[in-house]
């Protein structure tokens, strides 16, 4: 069993799809399951299915560990802990290291974002953005930027429930921006998103982000 996860969602997703494609190209049977709706019965039936060549299939599951807790999920977790030799690939759209602490190593393939991306989100500097764009897809950086500005807005408005370590970081960063600037910046990101999706922008997303940063 391999859990494919991490903050670099695009890279982890590509690895998951490439692994699935390679498995199919080898003539193997695969079974795809939705982790949010998965039951232990579904999993057991999938693992017990035999191909014409008496091979068990490779099972590909999406977003199981990040699904809502419940009795069925606990049953599956208990099963997976004792059956880690099964050919199961689980993809998660975020880092789920805390969820798989009870599993032996190696069980995960983690895709972390380059340090430059975190530096950019903490500073919104043009230098860190330029470095980030060298290693990370602009779509990923854009989504993270929208999320960071949203957090800063919520913190500035006294809303949101953040852990103490995050509140301390948001307090330092939000001190550099007025509420009006944050609102304007957020609207600017929404405008970029609209123009990119409607092909109304003369710039690619990376350059649009650089222009957005220059206006902060």
MOGI-V336407 format. One record per residue. RES is the residue in one small letter. SS is DSSP state (a for helix, b for strand, c for the rest). Layout:
RES_SS + RES_SS
//
This chain:
x_c + x_b + x_b + x_b + x_b + x_c + x_c + x_c + x_a + x_a + x_a + x_a + x_a + x_a + x_a + x_a + x_a + x_a + x_a + x_a + x_a + x_a + x_a + x_a + x_a + x_c + x_c + x_c + x_c + x_b + x_b + x_b + x_b + x_b + x_c + x_c + x_c + x_c + x_c + x_a + x_a + x_a + x_a + x_a + x_a + x_a + x_a + x_a + x_c + x_b + x_c + x_c + x_c + x_c + x_c + x_b + x_c + x_b + x_b + x_b + x_b + x_b + x_c + x_c + x_c + x_c + x_c + x_c + x_c + x_c + x_a + x_a + x_a + x_a + x_a + x_a + x_a + x_a + x_a + x_a + x_a + x_a + x_c + x_c + x_c + x_c + x_c + x_b + x_b + x_b + x_b + x_c + x_c + x_c + x_c + x_c + x_a + x_a + x_a + x_a + x_c + x_c + x_c + x_c + x_c + x_c + x_c + x_b + x_b + x_b + x_c + x_c + x_c + x_c + x_a + x_a + x_a + x_a + x_a + x_a + x_a + x_a + x_a + x_c + x_c + x_a + x_a + x_a + x_a + x_a + x_a + x_a + x_a + x_a + x_a + x_c + x_c + x_a + x_a + x_a + x_a + x_a + x_a + x_a + x_a + x_a + x_a + x_a + x_a + x_a + x_a + x_a + x_a + x_a + x_a + x_a + x_c + x_c + x_c + x_c + x_c + x_c + x_c + x_a + x_a + x_a + x_a + x_a + x_a + x_a + x_a + x_a + x_a + x_a + x_c + x_c + x_c + x_c + x_a + x_a + x_a + x_a + x_a + x_a + x_a + x_a + x_a + x_a + x_a + x_a + x_a + x_a + x_a + x_a + x_a + x_a + x_a + x_c + x_c + x_c + x_c + x_c + x_c + x_c + x_a + x_a + x_a + x_a + x_a + x_a + x_a + x_a + x_a + x_a + x_c + x_c
//
